[in-house]
Amino acid sequence: MRFFASISYNGSGLSGWQIQDNAPSVQDELQKAMSAALGEKIAVVGAGRTDAGVNASDFTVHFDSGNRLLLENPAHTVYKINAILPRNIVLHNIVRVRDDAHARFDADSRTYRYYIHTRKDPFISGTSWMCRFPLDVDAMNLAALMLLGRHDFSCFEKTGSAATSPECNVTAARWDRYTPSRTPLPGTDYLVFTITANRFLRNMVRAIVGTLVEIGRGKRQPGWMLEVLASGDRCRAGQSVPGHALFLTEVHYPEEIFDYSS
């Protein structure tokens, strides 16, 4: 039987999603906890590969198991697994899916959010990047519009990546102001960038944000984004911003993969 599981994790102190030989990873911690709770060796496949330090509030994995408790009492199984997982990883639910469902290849869209604050705030420093320069949000949003559609995003891909194709279809890209719930200091100093696409290249979102910040600081004009995209050259784009402020917030799947009766 195949199952999807929804998890969240704080990437601080983790080497990212994928198992590493010399550092803790989300995949390794989840496999160990599930195997112990279910009494069988469990291998999990994730919806993607987040880098070291990057967070996820909604990350999907799939795994196979013959344990009937997953069907009879899934809530208790989730409780048992959470009792074993480290504090920075939480399992939300487990659902049965079609036997050929795939957490990575069946996802039709993914959404990331990147958080920035422009004044010192001790309550969000661990999950938001402090940019010490004033930013022109209108200019950044104008440039973000140029990301929409299907493009070759090689200019934002980390060197040495093994992606099969550099093309991605971006369906949303926008900056918004927000007020953090953990701070008593409302104002215009908090920004979140939201981007949705069918797929992302390695380091793509962080490189896009770094490029947009260059425009927001007035160092480049919004039209520069088109030049960067056309170049296909990572050296032409802005620097990547830190990973601790990046969150994978949604992975969307077509409804038919949850119909495991067929």
N, C-alpha and C positions, 0 to 999 in steps of 0.2 A: 504494500500500500504506500502511496506517496502522499506527503503532507507539505503544506506551506506553514511557515512560522513567521510571525512578525516580532521584531526585536527593536530595541533602542540601545544606543551605547554612547558613552562619553569617551572620545578617542584619546584623551589625555593619558599618557603612560602606556598606550598600546601602539604596536607597530603597523596598525591598519587592519583591514579585514583579513588578508591572506596570511596563512601560516608561514612563520619565519623560523629559522633554525635557532636564532639567538635572542629572541624577544617575544613577549606575549602578544597574541593576536586575538581578534574577535572570533575568528573561525576556530582556532584551537580551543579556546575557553568554552565555546558553545558545544563543540563536539565532545569534549570531556564531560561536561555537565549532562548532556543528553544521554550519552552512553552509560553513565553511572545511574541515572534515574530510570532508564528504560531496560537496563540489564542486557544490552546488546551493543555491538559496535555501530555507531552512527557516523555517517559522513554527510556533511552539509554543503550545499552549493548556494552561493550568494547571488543577489541581484546585480552585483558589481563589485569593484575592488576599491574601497576608499583607502586613501593614503594615511600614513602615520599622523596621528593627532586629529584627524577629521572625525566629525560626529555624525550620528544618524538618529533621527527621531522616529523614522519609519523605514526599516530595512527588512526585506523579505528573503528568506532562505527556503530551499526545499530539501527534503530528506526522505528516505525510505525506511519503513519499519513494519514488522509483523505483530507488534504489541497491540492487543485488542483494547488495552486500557486507554489508548489514545482516542478510541471511538466511544468507549463506555463512560469515561470520566476525564475528559480533556482538561477541565479546570484543575483537578487534583494533580494531573501530570505537569501542568504549567507551574503549579505551586512547588512541586518537588524539584523541578529543574531550576527555578529561581532561587531556591534555598542553597543550591550548589554554586551557581554562577557568582562571579565577583561583583562587587557593588556597582561597578561602572557599566554593567550589562544587564538588561532586563528583558525577559520574554513576556510578550503580551498575550498571544494566543497561538493555537495550533488548529489548522483546518484541513480536512481531507480534500484532495484535488485529483484530477485525472492522473492516471499512471504515467502519462507522457508529458505532464506539465513541467515547465522549466523556469526556475526563478529568474534566470538571466535572459534567456532567449525569448521568452513569452511576454516579457514586460513591453508595453507599447509606449510608455513615457516614464520619465523620471524628473523629479523637481528638486533643485538645490536652493538653499538660501545662505547668503553670506551677510554677516552682521558687522557694522562699523559704528564706532562712536568717536566723536571729535572733541570730547572733553573728558577729563579724568573721572572715572567712575569705578570704585572698588568692587561694586556688586556684580559687574558683568565682564570684568577684565579677562576671565578665563574662557569666555565663549563669544567674545566680540573683539575685533581688532581696533585699537586706538589709532586713528589717523590724525596727526597733529596739524593738518592744514585745512582751511575752509574749502568746501567742495561745492561746485556748481551742479546741483542735482538736475536742473533742466538740460544742461549740456550732456551730462552722463546718460540721461534718458533718451536724448536725441541720438546719441551714438549707439545705445542699446537697441534701438529700433532697427539698426542696420544689421543686427545679428539674426533677425527673424528670417525664416525660410531655410532651405537646404543649401548648405555651403560646404566647401572644403575648409575644415578648421585646423589644418596642419600648423598654422601660425601660433596656435595655443596649446599644442601637444608637447609634452615633455620629451626631450631628446632620448632616443633609445627605446621608445614605446613600440610594442609589437601589435598595434591595432591593425585589423584586416583592411579597414577603409577609413579615410580621414573625413568622410562625409557624415554630417549630422543634420537633423531637421529641428531647428529651434522654433518652438511655437509660442513662447512667452519669455520676455526679458525686460525687467523693470525695477527701478529704484523707488522705494517708498520710505517716508518718515514714520517712526513709531515711537511709542513710549514704553520702555521696559517695565514689567510688573514688579521688578525687584528694587527699583530705585524711586525715591521720592522727588526726583528732579526732572519733571517734564520739560520738554523744550524741543528744539529742532536739531539736537545734536546726535540723534540716533537714526541710523539708516539701515535698511535691509534690501539686498538685491535678490530678486527671485528670478530663476531661469528654469524653463522646462524644455526638454528635448526628448527625442526618441532614444538617444544614446549620447554618451559623453566620452571624449578622449581623456587619457590620463593627464591630470593637472589642468584640464581645460578651463574649469570654472575659476580657479584661482588666478590663472593667467588673464582671463577675460576681466575679472575684477581689477587686477593691477593695471590693465590697459585703460579701463574706464576711469580709474582714479587719476591717471595721468591727464585725462581730458578734464575731469572735474577740478583739478588743481589749476587749469588754464595753461598747462605746458604744451597741450596739443588741442587742435580744433576737433569737433565731432566727426568731420569728414575723414579724419585720419584713420578711423575704424575701417573704412572701405579699403584704404591703402594697405593696411595690415592684413586684412582678409585676402586680398588679391595676391599678396606677396608669397604666402605659404611659408614664410620664414619666421621661426620662433624668435630669432634675434630682433625682429622688427617690432614685436609686441612689447608691452610693459612687463615689469617684473612680477613674478607670482607673489601673492599676498600670503600671510601665514595660514596654516591649516586649521588652527584651533577655533576659528570663527565660522567655519564652513559646516553646514548641516545638510545631509540628505533627508528631505522631509516627506517625500512621497514616491512610491513606486506603484504604477497603475497597470492592471492586467485586464484582459477581456474576460467577461463574465463566464464564457463557455468553459474555461479551464477548471472552474469549480464544480462543473457537472460531472462527477466521477461515476455516475450510474450508467453512462453510455459506453 
